[in-house]
Amino acid sequence: MISLTPDQREAVNCQDNLMLSACPGSGKTRVVIAKLLQLAEKVEATPRSIGCITYTNAAVDEIEARVRQIGTNTLFDRCEVSTIHAFCLQFILRPYSWMVPKLPIGLKILTREMRLFDQLVRIVEDEQGRQPQFRAFEDYASIRMNIDGNPAGSGIEGGIVTDATARRYWELMLANGYIDFSMILYYSLQILRDHPFVGDGLSSRFAWLLVDEFQDTTDVQVEILKVLHERMHSQFFLVGDEHQSIHAFAGARPDLANGFADDIGARQDIFLSGNFRSTEEIITPAQTLIRRNPGMYPSGEAADREGSVSYEHAANATVAVTDYFLPLLEENNIPLGQAAILAPWWRHLVPIATMLRKFDVPVFGPGARPYQRRRLFAPLAEQLGASVASQTLSVVPGVEKALFRLISEAMGVSRFDLFSYSGRMISLALVYEAKRIAGLHPGGMDWLVRCAQSAGQMLMDEEWIDTVTAKAINTSVQEMHADMTRNNVDVANLQIEDLGLFADPDSAIKLITMHNSKGREFDAVAIVHANEGQIPHFTSRTREEFEEARRLFYVGMTRARKHLMVVSDQSDHRNVPTRFIREASLM
């Protein structure tokens, strides 16, 4: 039995379509799990299931783990928990991709980290007579298909990508046997529109669809849900917060969520306003910046904790971290792993990571790795490095996922059997081999070289990879060594735990963009580069762009449990504090 507040219980017991408004730290994940288990019990003796769509894979893992812990295996089998992309892949695109002739067989997914992504961008830009700079790769990574299949996103709206180059990029992607995440959604929508029986089957299968972080649902995602609702077999339990809608660049808008709720006749009169995360000191400026109705208030243990909020105008962000934030952590006995530094853009975090590395402060985030994460063996090496120090086998799922990505990138195949018995066996073998090598060769670089050699040979012997991939693994270690040398890392004194830190960063300060901080919480948070022109961005022109920036600042503030520090800087003579500092009464 899950303990719930009266407001949470009211939401769980609501049997109508519902859009639940949940403030930061209100325990919405607990509510989603309680609702999921309640509904699973109702369909336990039927062929139907309950779908639960979340925004991130981390949320999927958390919900699945807690459902397994609280419920029975039978109830768990009635729950389908996934991201929207995984949901569409499993139930629409993979079974029915043959209905879209242009889609490649196999449906491999292209991500920003893959070398093929860089290659495709270079081909397209070369055809335009341009040498791609870093910004070009970011622009292509941001483009997506809208509900009509046309190019959209920040890369085409304010970057170098054009309608023609976006379509050429997608053409090359398909020709290489890949699709991207936006294609997953668009072609799923196309199948649902053109073949109604697919939607009929899905709607009949799922008695309810629970959607978390509904405020960040995009235009294409809403259209998919509309098609399913039109079949009239499923009900909806939607959880979100319009005041935390911060993904307009991906096609999300608060009015889309509200419009869908109106279309399905969902109740919108239940609110979760108690914040179990943040102290009164943090909630007050957040509530001042965005006035919720009903108002947010501290609840549970948060109501009794003491906290602090401070504002600093420093010479630059790195000075603010060393002179103000690190002393704050020490003074309040806050572990580094319970602290985070947030910034509007990832590029703001790289100099901070470089500085903290020089001070031997463990750090996790952009610029923290002294090598490029896209190096083929890097993610697997990090997981194996974490396994060396671990006293349990809890790292094995991470090894499996890293191995899946390695094989997918290097060989262009999706080996889902890695998540079966045979995959678990090779993953365990790699973990034990990593531990054995560490006992003989405790130096980080020596271990890395020998571990790559052994892993390549073992995977080749068991026919998971070919000779070319085994050689590529060893080559990638040489590339990692070159990266670290270039970044002035003392390679001779590299420790195995330095690699494992990135797989299990519990002891490191987190460096996170404000967008990526959504859903996270920390004892202490520093928001840096809180300057006009950064948030809101200097390209902002419309009222909605300014309001989204306000919501983004609000999200950053409400990540803090006990201590919040907001920092503007004077690294440029034009820098002034963001308007939101004054509007939140922080100065």
C-alpha distance (Angstrom), angle and dihedral (degrees) to the residues before:
residue distance angle dihedral
M1 . . .
I2 3.80 . .
S3 3.80 116.6 .
L4 3.80 110.3 -125.6
T5 3.79 136.8 179.0
P6 3.83 117.6 -120.2
D7 3.82 90.8 -100.7
Q8 3.80 91.9 48.7
R9 3.82 91.1 47.1
E10 3.81 91.1 50.7
A11 3.80 89.9 54.5
V12 3.80 93.6 47.6
N13 3.81 93.0 48.2
C14 3.81 94.1 48.7
Q15 3.81 107.3 113.1
D16 3.81 95.9 -171.4
N17 3.78 127.5 84.4
L18 3.79 102.9 -77.7
M19 3.79 138.4 -169.1
L20 3.79 104.1 -162.4
S21 3.81 117.6 -158.1
A22 3.81 108.4 -145.7
C23 3.80 123.8 -176.1
P24 3.83 121.3 -143.7
G25 3.80 113.5 -69.1
S26 3.81 93.2 10.6
G27 3.81 96.0 132.0
K28 3.78 95.7 -107.4
T29 3.81 92.4 154.2
R30 3.81 88.5 57.5
V31 3.81 88.6 51.3
V32 3.81 92.7 48.8
I33 3.82 91.0 50.9
A34 3.81 92.7 47.3
K35 3.81 91.0 49.7
L36 3.80 91.3 45.6
L37 3.81 92.4 53.4
Q38 3.80 92.8 44.1
L39 3.79 92.1 52.8
A40 3.82 93.2 42.0
E41 3.81 88.9 57.9
K42 3.80 89.8 54.1
V43 3.82 94.0 53.7
E44 3.81 96.1 35.9
A45 3.81 93.0 106.9
T46 3.82 94.4 41.7
P47 3.82 134.4 72.7
R48 3.81 90.8 -113.0
S49 3.80 129.2 101.8
I50 3.80 139.6 -157.4
G51 3.79 117.6 -119.5
C52 3.79 121.0 -149.7
I53 3.80 117.7 -170.7
T54 3.80 118.9 -166.9
Y55 3.79 133.2 179.7
T56 3.82 100.8 -120.4
N57 3.79 139.8 30.2
A58 3.81 88.2 -122.3
A59 3.81 89.2 60.8
V60 3.81 89.7 48.6
D61 3.81 90.6 53.7
E62 3.81 92.3 47.4
I63 3.80 95.1 49.1
E64 3.81 93.6 44.7
A65 3.80 92.1 49.0
R66 3.80 93.0 50.0
V67 3.80 93.8 44.8
R68 3.81 89.5 52.2
Q69 3.79 90.0 48.4
I70 3.79 96.3 48.7
G71 3.80 103.8 28.9
T72 3.79 136.1 48.9
N73 3.79 127.5 -96.7
T74 3.79 88.9 -107.4
L75 3.79 91.8 55.4
F76 3.80 91.6 45.6
D77 3.81 89.6 54.3
R78 3.80 88.9 57.4
C79 3.82 91.5 56.9
E80 3.80 123.8 82.4
V81 3.81 107.0 -167.6
S82 3.80 117.0 -178.6
T83 3.76 146.9 124.7
I84 3.79 116.3 -88.4
H85 3.80 89.9 -104.9
A86 3.81 93.2 51.7
F87 3.82 89.9 45.6
C88 3.80 92.3 53.4
L89 3.80 92.4 44.5
Q90 3.79 94.4 50.2
F91 3.78 101.0 41.1
I92 3.81 105.2 25.8
L93 3.78 118.4 14.0
R94 3.79 104.0 39.9
P95 3.83 95.5 44.3
Y96 3.82 95.1 41.8
S97 3.81 106.6 26.5
W98 3.80 88.5 113.5
M99 3.81 86.6 73.1
V100 3.82 89.4 68.2
P101 3.83 105.3 60.2
K102 3.81 95.3 -164.5
L103 3.82 93.2 60.0
P104 3.82 114.8 100.5
I105 3.76 121.5 -118.5
G106 3.79 111.2 -103.1
L107 3.83 97.8 25.9
K108 3.79 101.0 -129.7
I109 3.80 113.5 -168.6
L110 3.81 120.1 -127.7
T111 3.80 115.9 -146.7
R112 3.79 133.0 -173.4
E113 3.82 91.5 -108.3
M114 3.81 95.3 59.7
R115 3.78 121.5 101.2
L116 3.80 89.7 -133.8
F117 3.80 89.1 65.0
D118 3.81 90.8 59.1
Q119 3.79 90.8 45.1
L120 3.80 93.5 52.6
V121 3.80 92.8 48.1
R122 3.80 90.7 49.6
I123 3.81 91.2 50.5
V124 3.81 92.9 50.8
E125 3.79 93.8 45.0
D126 3.80 91.9 45.1
E127 3.80 88.8 55.1
Q128 3.81 86.5 55.9
G129 3.80 90.8 51.1
R130 3.80 92.5 -112.0
Q131 3.79 133.2 127.1
P132 3.82 104.7 -136.1
Q133 3.79 116.1 -122.6
F134 3.79 124.8 -161.1
R135 3.81 92.5 -88.9
A136 3.80 90.1 58.4
F137 3.80 92.4 61.8
E138 3.81 90.8 49.4
D139 3.80 90.6 49.7
Y140 3.81 93.7 52.0
A141 3.81 90.7 45.5
S142 3.81 89.7 56.7
I143 3.80 99.8 52.9
R144 3.78 120.3 104.3
M145 3.79 141.5 170.8
N146 3.79 116.7 -99.0
I147 3.81 124.5 -148.1
D148 3.81 90.4 -77.1
G149 3.80 94.5 48.6
N150 3.79 92.7 -107.7
P151 3.82 124.1 135.3
A152 3.81 116.2 -91.5
G153 3.78 138.4 156.5
S154 3.79 137.7 88.4
G155 3.80 93.6 -66.2
I156 3.78 91.5 63.9
E157 3.81 97.7 31.5
G158 3.80 96.2 50.9
G159 3.80 106.6 0.3
I160 3.78 139.1 70.2
V161 3.81 97.4 -84.4
T162 3.80 116.7 107.6
D163 3.78 130.5 -165.8
A164 3.80 89.3 -101.7
T165 3.81 96.8 47.8
A166 3.82 91.6 45.7
R167 3.79 91.0 53.7
R168 3.81 91.1 45.8
Y169 3.81 89.8 51.2
W170 3.81 90.9 51.5
E171 3.81 90.6 46.0
L172 3.82 91.1 55.2
M173 3.79 90.9 45.0
L174 3.80 92.5 54.9
A175 3.80 91.2 44.2
N176 3.80 88.5 57.2
G177 3.80 91.5 51.9
Y178 3.81 97.4 -103.9
I179 3.78 139.6 116.7
D180 3.81 129.0 -171.3
F181 3.80 131.0 -133.3
S182 3.79 94.9 -92.0
M183 3.81 89.9 53.5
I184 3.80 89.7 54.1
L185 3.79 89.4 60.7
Y186 3.80 98.7 38.7
Y187 3.80 96.8 48.4
S188 3.81 90.7 44.0
L189 3.80 87.9 55.1
Q190 3.80 90.5 47.3
I191 3.81 91.1 53.0
L192 3.81 91.9 48.6
R193 3.81 91.6 49.0
D194 3.80 96.4 45.8
H195 3.81 98.3 38.9
P196 3.83 111.4 39.6
F197 3.80 93.4 -176.7
V198 3.82 89.0 70.7
G199 3.80 90.8 59.1
D200 3.80 90.4 43.6
G201 3.78 90.3 55.4
L202 3.79 94.2 47.2
S203 3.79 94.1 46.2
S204 3.80 90.6 48.9
R205 3.79 91.5 49.2
F206 3.81 96.6 51.6
A207 3.79 117.3 55.9
W208 3.80 90.1 -173.5
L209 3.77 136.5 13.0
L210 3.80 116.2 -152.3
V211 3.81 113.9 -162.2
D212 3.80 120.5 -167.7
E213 3.84 123.6 -160.9
F214 3.79 87.4 19.8
Q215 3.81 92.2 168.8
D216 3.82 87.9 71.9
T217 3.80 94.5 53.4
T218 3.81 109.4 127.5
D219 3.78 130.9 -135.0
V220 3.82 92.5 -99.5
Q221 3.80 92.9 46.2
V222 3.79 91.4 51.2
E223 3.81 90.1 51.3
I224 3.82 89.6 52.5
L225 3.81 90.7 51.8
K226 3.81 90.3 46.6
V227 3.80 91.2 55.9
L228 3.80 90.8 50.3
H229 3.81 91.4 48.3
E230 3.79 90.6 51.5
R231 3.81 88.5 63.1
M232 3.86 85.9 63.3
H233 3.81 97.1 -146.1
S234 3.84 100.7 103.2
Q235 3.79 134.5 62.8
F236 3.80 125.6 -148.9
F237 3.81 134.6 -131.8
L238 3.80 106.8 -173.4
V239 3.80 122.7 -172.8
G240 3.78 123.2 -171.6
D241 3.77 149.3 111.1
E242 3.79 121.8 -120.4
H243 3.82 88.3 -156.1
Q244 3.81 88.9 65.5
S245 3.81 97.9 49.0
I246 3.81 102.1 128.5
H247 3.80 106.8 147.7
A248 3.80 105.0 86.5
F249 3.81 88.2 132.7
A250 3.82 87.1 66.6
G251 3.80 93.6 47.2
A252 3.82 99.2 -93.0
R253 3.81 121.3 138.5
P254 3.82 131.0 168.1
D255 3.80 90.9 -126.2
L256 3.82 90.7 59.4
A257 3.80 91.6 58.5
N258 3.80 93.0 43.9
G259 3.79 91.6 46.5
F260 3.80 92.8 52.8
A261 3.80 91.1 48.5
D262 3.81 88.9 53.1
D263 3.82 91.6 47.3
I264 3.81 93.4 55.4
G265 3.80 94.3 40.8
A266 3.79 92.8 -117.3
R267 3.77 120.3 176.4
Q268 3.81 111.6 -111.5
D269 3.80 100.3 -179.7
I270 3.82 101.8 94.3
F271 3.81 118.8 90.4
L272 3.79 136.3 -177.1
S273 3.81 104.3 -150.5
G274 3.80 102.5 157.1
N275 3.82 112.3 101.7
F276 3.82 111.5 -151.9
R277 3.82 92.0 -179.3
S278 3.78 112.7 54.8
T279 3.78 133.7 53.6
E280 3.79 124.5 -121.2
E281 3.82 89.6 -101.6
I282 3.83 90.2 61.5
I283 3.79 97.9 37.8
T284 3.81 93.9 53.4
P285 3.85 97.2 64.1
A286 3.81 90.8 38.8
Q287 3.80 90.6 53.5
T288 3.81 88.7 45.6
L289 3.81 91.3 53.9
I290 3.81 94.1 47.1
R291 3.79 115.9 18.4
R292 3.77 107.9 -146.9
N293 3.78 121.5 -159.9
P294 2.97 110.7 -120.1
G295 3.79 90.7 30.5
M296 3.79 124.3 -116.9
Y297 3.80 117.0 -111.7
P298 3.83 136.0 178.8
S299 3.79 113.5 -96.7
G300 3.79 138.1 -175.5
E301 3.80 116.3 -1.4
A302 3.81 90.8 -13.3
A303 3.80 89.4 68.8
D304 3.81 90.6 61.3
R305 3.81 99.3 41.6
E306 3.76 123.9 99.3
G307 3.77 117.6 -132.0
S308 3.76 142.7 165.1
V309 3.78 140.3 -133.9
S310 3.79 121.8 -163.1
Y311 3.78 138.1 173.3
E312 3.81 124.8 -150.7
H313 3.79 131.5 -176.9
A314 3.81 102.1 -156.9
A315 3.79 136.9 -179.9
N316 3.80 88.7 -108.2
A317 3.79 139.8 -23.6
T318 3.81 96.6 -94.1
V319 3.81 91.1 53.2
A320 3.80 89.3 50.2
V321 3.80 90.8 53.1
T322 3.81 95.5 47.9
D323 3.81 98.4 37.9
Y324 3.79 101.1 37.1
F325 3.81 115.8 11.1
L326 3.82 101.5 44.4
P327 3.84 91.2 47.9
L328 3.82 88.6 49.5
L329 3.81 89.8 55.8
E330 3.79 92.5 47.8
E331 3.79 94.1 45.9
N332 3.81 92.2 52.2
N333 3.83 96.5 39.0
I334 3.80 92.5 -119.8
P335 3.83 113.7 163.4
L336 3.79 114.7 -123.6
G337 3.79 89.7 -119.9
Q338 3.81 89.9 61.6
A339 3.80 93.9 55.4
A340 3.78 131.7 83.2
I341 3.79 137.5 -172.1
L342 3.80 113.5 -150.4
A343 3.79 127.7 -164.9
P344 3.81 135.3 176.0
W345 3.82 91.9 -117.6
W346 3.80 134.1 25.3
R347 3.81 92.4 -124.6
H348 3.81 88.4 66.4
L349 3.80 89.4 62.2
V350 3.80 100.5 52.3
P351 3.85 96.5 76.1
I352 3.80 89.5 47.0
A353 3.81 91.1 52.2
T354 3.80 90.8 48.8
M355 3.80 91.4 50.5
L356 3.81 94.2 46.8
R357 3.82 91.3 48.9
K358 3.81 89.3 54.9
F359 3.81 88.6 52.9
D360 3.84 90.0 49.6
V361 3.79 90.8 -116.9
P362 3.84 109.9 149.5
V363 3.77 108.8 -118.2
F364 3.81 135.5 178.6
G365 3.79 124.3 -163.8
P366 3.83 142.1 50.9
G367 3.78 110.5 -3.4
A368 3.80 92.4 10.0
R369 3.77 95.4 105.6
P370 3.80 112.6 76.2
Y371 3.80 87.8 -149.5
Q372 3.78 134.7 45.5
R373 3.79 112.2 -85.5
R374 3.78 90.2 -143.8
R375 3.81 90.7 70.8
L376 3.79 103.2 120.1
F377 3.80 98.9 -119.9
A378 3.82 97.0 34.6
P379 3.84 100.7 92.5
L380 3.81 92.6 44.7
A381 3.81 91.4 44.8
E382 3.81 89.5 53.6
Q383 3.79 92.3 52.0
L384 3.80 92.2 46.6
G385 3.80 89.8 46.8
A386 3.80 89.3 55.1
S387 3.80 90.3 49.0
V388 3.80 91.2 58.2
A389 3.80 92.0 63.7
S390 3.81 96.0 36.2
Q391 3.80 119.1 100.6
T392 3.81 91.0 -158.3
L393 3.79 137.7 47.4
S394 3.80 93.6 -113.5
V395 3.82 89.0 117.5
V396 3.82 93.9 64.9
P397 3.85 95.8 91.2
G398 3.81 88.2 53.5
V399 3.80 90.0 51.0
E400 3.80 90.0 50.9
K401 3.81 92.6 51.5
A402 3.81 93.0 46.3
L403 3.80 90.6 48.8
F404 3.80 90.5 49.0
R405 3.82 90.4 53.9
L406 3.80 92.4 46.1
I407 3.80 93.4 53.2
S408 3.80 92.4 42.0
E409 3.79 92.9 52.3
A410 3.79 98.3 40.2
M411 3.80 99.8 40.0
G412 3.80 103.6 22.5
V413 3.81 94.2 -125.2
S414 3.79 130.9 115.1
R415 3.80 106.8 -133.4
F416 3.78 100.6 -165.6
D417 3.80 88.1 167.2
L418 3.80 85.4 78.4
F419 3.80 84.7 81.7
S420 3.82 91.8 55.8
Y421 3.80 130.6 79.2
S422 3.81 94.1 -79.4
G423 3.80 91.0 49.9
R424 3.78 92.1 49.7
M425 3.82 89.2 51.5
I426 3.82 95.1 54.3
S427 3.82 90.9 44.1
L428 3.80 91.0 52.3
A429 3.79 90.2 46.9
L430 3.81 90.3 53.9
V431 3.81 91.2 49.5
Y432 3.81 93.0 51.1
E433 3.80 91.1 45.7
A434 3.82 90.7 50.7
K435 3.80 89.5 52.8
R436 3.81 91.6 47.5
I437 3.80 92.9 51.1
A438 3.81 90.9 47.3
G439 3.79 89.6 56.9
L440 3.80 90.6 55.2
H441 3.81 99.8 33.9
P442 3.83 111.1 27.9
G443 3.81 95.0 170.5
G444 3.79 111.4 105.4
M445 3.80 99.4 -131.4
D446 3.80 94.0 40.6
W447 3.79 89.7 49.7
L448 3.81 91.7 47.8
V449 3.82 93.7 52.7
R450 3.80 94.6 46.3
C451 3.79 93.4 42.1
A452 3.81 90.7 53.8
Q453 3.79 90.9 50.0
S454 3.81 93.2 49.4
A455 3.80 94.5 42.9
G456 3.79 92.2 50.2
Q457 3.80 91.9 49.7
M458 3.81 94.5 45.6
L459 3.80 93.4 48.1
M460 3.79 90.8 47.2
D461 3.82 92.8 48.2
E462 3.81 90.3 52.2
E463 3.84 90.2 46.8
W464 3.79 95.5 -117.3
I465 3.82 91.8 123.4
D466 3.79 137.9 14.8
T467 3.80 131.3 -120.1
V468 3.80 92.9 -94.0
T469 3.81 91.7 56.1
A470 3.80 92.3 46.5
K471 3.80 89.0 55.3
A472 3.81 90.5 46.1
I473 3.81 89.6 55.8
N474 3.79 90.9 56.5
T475 3.80 91.5 44.4
S476 3.80 90.7 52.7
V477 3.82 89.9 56.9
Q478 3.80 88.9 55.4
E479 3.81 87.6 51.3
M480 3.81 90.6 50.7
H481 3.82 89.6 51.2
A482 3.82 90.3 50.9
D483 3.83 90.8 48.5
M484 3.79 91.9 51.8
T485 3.79 92.9 46.5
R486 3.80 89.8 50.4
N487 3.82 89.4 51.4
N488 3.81 91.9 52.1
V489 3.80 94.4 -112.2
D490 3.81 115.9 163.7
V491 3.80 92.3 -119.8
A492 3.80 92.8 178.9
N493 3.81 89.8 63.5
L494 3.80 97.3 39.4
Q495 3.81 110.5 136.9
I496 3.80 127.4 -146.6
E497 3.81 89.0 -125.4
D498 3.82 88.2 58.8
L499 3.80 87.1 67.0
G500 3.80 94.6 40.3
L501 3.80 90.6 53.7
F502 3.80 90.8 77.7
A503 3.81 92.3 55.0
D504 3.81 94.2 44.7
P505 3.82 106.8 22.9
D506 3.80 97.6 168.7
S507 3.81 92.5 125.0
A508 3.82 96.7 47.7
I509 3.79 134.6 86.6
K510 3.79 108.2 -109.5
L511 3.81 119.4 -127.8
I512 3.79 108.1 -160.7
T513 3.77 138.1 163.5
M514 3.77 113.3 -117.9
H515 3.80 90.0 -114.2
N516 3.80 92.4 54.2
S517 3.79 93.0 45.8
K518 3.80 90.6 73.5
G519 3.79 110.1 119.9
R520 3.82 93.3 18.6
E521 3.80 130.7 106.3
F522 3.80 134.8 -168.4
D523 3.79 138.2 -179.0
A524 3.81 90.1 -120.8
V525 3.80 130.1 22.5
A526 3.80 130.9 -174.7
I527 3.81 117.8 -164.8
V528 3.80 108.4 -157.9
H529 3.82 132.1 -170.8
A530 3.80 89.5 31.9
N531 3.80 89.6 165.3
E532 3.76 133.5 136.5
G533 3.80 105.8 -99.8
Q534 3.79 92.2 36.2
I535 3.80 97.4 56.4
P536 2.95 106.6 38.3
H537 3.78 90.7 26.3
F538 3.79 116.9 -123.0
T539 3.82 89.8 -116.1
S540 3.82 92.4 60.6
R541 3.78 111.8 118.2
T542 3.79 110.3 152.8
R543 3.78 130.5 70.4
E544 3.80 90.7 -116.8
E545 3.82 91.5 53.8
F546 3.80 90.4 53.1
E547 3.80 91.7 46.0
E548 3.80 91.7 50.6
A549 3.81 89.1 52.2
R550 3.82 88.0 52.6
R551 3.81 89.9 52.2
L552 3.80 90.3 48.3
F553 3.81 91.2 54.0
Y554 3.81 88.5 47.8
V555 3.81 90.7 52.9
G556 3.80 90.6 51.3
M557 3.81 92.8 50.1
T558 3.79 93.9 49.5
R559 3.81 94.5 54.7
A560 3.82 88.9 79.4
R561 3.79 122.1 94.1
K562 3.83 101.0 -175.9
H563 3.79 113.8 -5.7
L564 3.80 131.6 33.5
M565 3.79 125.3 -175.4
V566 3.80 121.3 -175.7
V567 3.80 117.4 -163.4
S568 3.78 131.0 -168.2
D569 3.78 117.9 179.9
Q570 3.78 141.9 -152.0
S571 3.80 98.0 -144.1
D572 3.80 85.4 126.3
H573 3.81 121.4 41.4
R574 3.81 88.7 -131.8
N575 3.81 93.3 58.0
V576 3.77 117.2 116.7
P577 3.81 127.5 168.5
T578 3.79 115.2 -87.1
R579 3.79 114.9 -97.1
F580 3.80 88.8 -117.9
I581 3.81 91.9 69.6
R582 3.79 90.6 63.4
E583 3.80 93.4 38.2
A584 3.82 89.4 55.1
S585 3.84 88.9 49.0
L586 3.80 91.7 -118.8
M587 3.81 91.2 136.8
